[in-house]
Amino acid sequence: MKRILYLECNSGISGDMTVGALLDLGADRRELEKALDSMGLEGYHLHFGRKETCGLDAFDFDVHLETSGHGDGHGQDGGHGDSHAHGDSHGHDHGHSHGYGDSHDHSHSHEHSHSHPHRNLYDVYELIDRLDASGYVRELAKRMFCIVAEAESKAHGLPVAQVHFHEVGAVDSIIDIVSVAVCVENLGIDEVVVSPLSEGRGHVRCQHGILPVPVPATANIVAACGLDIRFTDNDGEMVTPTGAAIAAALRTRKELPAKCRLVRVGMGAGNKVFRQANVLRAMLLEAEEEEQKSGTKWILETNVDDGTGEMLGFAMELLMEAGANDAWYTPIFMKKNRPAYQLSVLCGEEERERLEDILLTQTTTIGIRRYPVERTVLGREAKTAETRYGTAAVKVCRHKDHVFCYPEYESIRRICKETGMDFQSVYCEAREQAMLQFGQKA
């Protein structure tokens, strides 16, 4: 049986709501506290409690900062400043820092002037590396922070290495994101499905002016990671950048299986009052392993003879970010012997219309061919391999009695940047260690 986590985001999503929902599902609190203690972070204590929301009993998780003058609590997802979206039960606003310090004021009852350490992405990685946990947990936590860093980089027009996190690098945010990674592993989750993210409307105030909802970092994550969003009539933010990053990093499939067994339901409480219950509902499901040998996909094709290389490259990026299974260019000759490219895209039915929109708006084509194809694919698992250079994400594929391990490009790229090692050495080391840990020697 495959264990599937379904996050139902009808009231949005934030970091502490996710942790609360996972603990309510049965994640081991003692194991979580043990893992968090191993990082050696100080200046906080955790709150584990229950809260009634619209008559529903939900788990209330908070990270309480102990710095003098801060009061006692940070509200929703406060490490990311995400008290903004779901209110602050303690009347305490930590703001919402985007990149290098756009601190939001969400008109809570009072404010405190205080600061958290300013860290860049690699400083946060060093903290996560202290964690006494599996490589999967550390890699997942880093992936979440990387998603946020890239979104902040785009929002502020800075290289990722120059983005200094104020709230994101703070203790409370690290606790929220690492806690999600620890709890997901503890629950033995195989796959994750995320519903469309419900978002509010209007604007929020920051130090530099008024920003629209969703705020830039959240919007960048939703767009880059192909998350579905649904706008509601609620005033203010419901999806925080941390919450969006968690949804993007955890999601492994778009749809629930045709049939499954509901094992358990967990609810993580928010603090802001909406017309509907402000909870993140998490469902633990079990389903039979699905047949992986065949499946119907679509091939989209178009010929382009008047587009620049930059335009074609940009279109390729957008297609992959929007959920294409694959995309490729083939050099061809068209009428009047003009050199051109055939752009081909492999996708599922649910992504087809979205990808066709990209082709028609981001290239110079005026028409697209499409036809269904059958394919055979190997069963695959996402794993992490411990190497001498660091933890690497790998794909483990199986066919009959054969095992194949393929290191993930983004993970190898990150290790190369962190260590200064060459790509081939890191790739070979990751593949060799993966084969030793998960299968037969190559």
Residue, then its C-alpha position, 0 to 999 in steps of 0.5 A: m500500500k502507498r501512503i498519500l498525504y493530501l493537503e486541503c488548502n481551502s483556507g490557504i496554507s502556512g508553515d505552522m498550520t502545516v506542522g500542526a496538521l501533520l502532528d494532528l495526523g500522528a507525527d511523533r512530537r518527541e521525535l520532532e523535538k529531538a531533531l530540532d534540539s540537535m540543531g542547537l538553536e536557542g531563544y525559543h520554545l515550542h507551543f503544542g495545544r488545541k484550538e476550536t475553530c468554527g466548532l472544529d477541534a484543531f492542533d495549534f502549533d506555535v514557535h514562541l521567541e524568548t528574546s526580551g521585549h518580544g512578548d510570547g508568540h509569533g502567530q502564523d508561520g512567524g519565521h517567515g513573517d507569516s503571522h500576516a496571513h492567519g492573524d496573530s493570536h498573541g497580538h504580536d506582529h513579526g512582520h513579513s520580510h521579503g528578501y532583504g527586509d520588506s517588513h509587512d505591517h498587517s495592522h495587528s494590535h501592536e508591534h515590537s521593534h526587533s530584529h532577527p539575524h540576517r542570513n543568506l541561503y547558504d547560512v541557512y543550509e549550514l544550520i540545517d546540516r547540523l540536524d540529526a536526521s536523515g539526508y531526506v529531511r535535510e534535503l527537503a528542508k533545503r529545497m523549501f528554503c531554495i524555493v523561497a530564495e529564488a522567489e525573493s531573488k526574482a522579487h527584488g532583482l538580486p542574485v540568489a546569493q545576495v538575498h539576505f533573509h531577515e525573517v526567513g533566516a530567523v529561528d522560528s522560520i527554520i523551526d517551521i520548515v524543518s518541522v514539516a520535513v521531519c514530520v513528513e518522514n516520520l509519517g512515512i509519506d510516499e506521495v503528496v497531493v496538494s489542492p488548489l491554494s485558496e488566496g484572499r484579495g486586497h493589499v498589505r502594507c510594508q515598510h516600502g509601501i502597499l503590496p498586492v495580494p498575493v505578495p510578490a514572493t508567493a506569486n513567484i512561487v505559485a507561477a514558477c512551480g505550477l501550483d493552482i490558486r483559487f481566489t476568494d472574497n476573504d480580505g488579506e493573505m491566506v497563502t504565505p510564501t513559506g506555505a507556498a514553498i512547502a506545497a511546491a516542495l512536497r507535491t509529487r502528483k497532481e491528482l488523488p488516485a481513483k480510489c483510496r482508503l482514508v486512514r486519518v485526518g489532521m487539522g492545523a489551526g490558523n488564527k485569523v477569523f474567516r467565514q469558513a473554518n480557518v484550518l489546514r486539513a491534512m488527510l492520510l490516505e492509503a492506495e494500492e500501487e498503481e500500474q506504472k507500465s503504461g499511460t496515455k500522454w499528449i505530444l504537442e508540436t509546432n514549427v518555428d522559423d522566425g523566432t530567436g534563440e532567446m525566445l525559444g529558450f525562454a519558452m522552454e523554461l516556461l513549459m517545464e515550469a508549467g508541468a510539461n513531462d518533457a520538451w525538446y527542439t529538433p532542427i528542421f528545414m521548412k519551405k523555401n529551405r529556411p532553417a527552423y526548429q520543431l518544438s515538441v512537448l510531452c504532457g498529460e491531459e490536465e496540463r495540455e491547455r496551459l502548455e498550449d497557451i504558452l506555445l501560442t503566446q511565448t513563441t511566434t507559432i500560429g498553430i499547434r499539432r497534437y496527438p495522443v501517445e502511449r508510453t512505458v515508464l519504470g517505477r521510480e522512487a525519490k531518495t537521498a544518498e549520502t556522499r562525501y560531498g553532501t546529501a544528494a537527491v536521486k531517482v531510483c528506478r526499477h525494472k524486473d531485477h534491475v535497479f537504476c539510480y539517477p542523481e537529480y541535476e538540481s541537487i548535484r548543481r547545489i553541491c557543486k556550488e557549495t563545494g567547488m567540485d566539478f559536476q562529473s565527480v559529484y555526479c559519479e559519487a552520488r550515483e555510486q553511493a546511491m547504488l550501494q545504498f539502494g540497489q546493485k552496483a553499477 
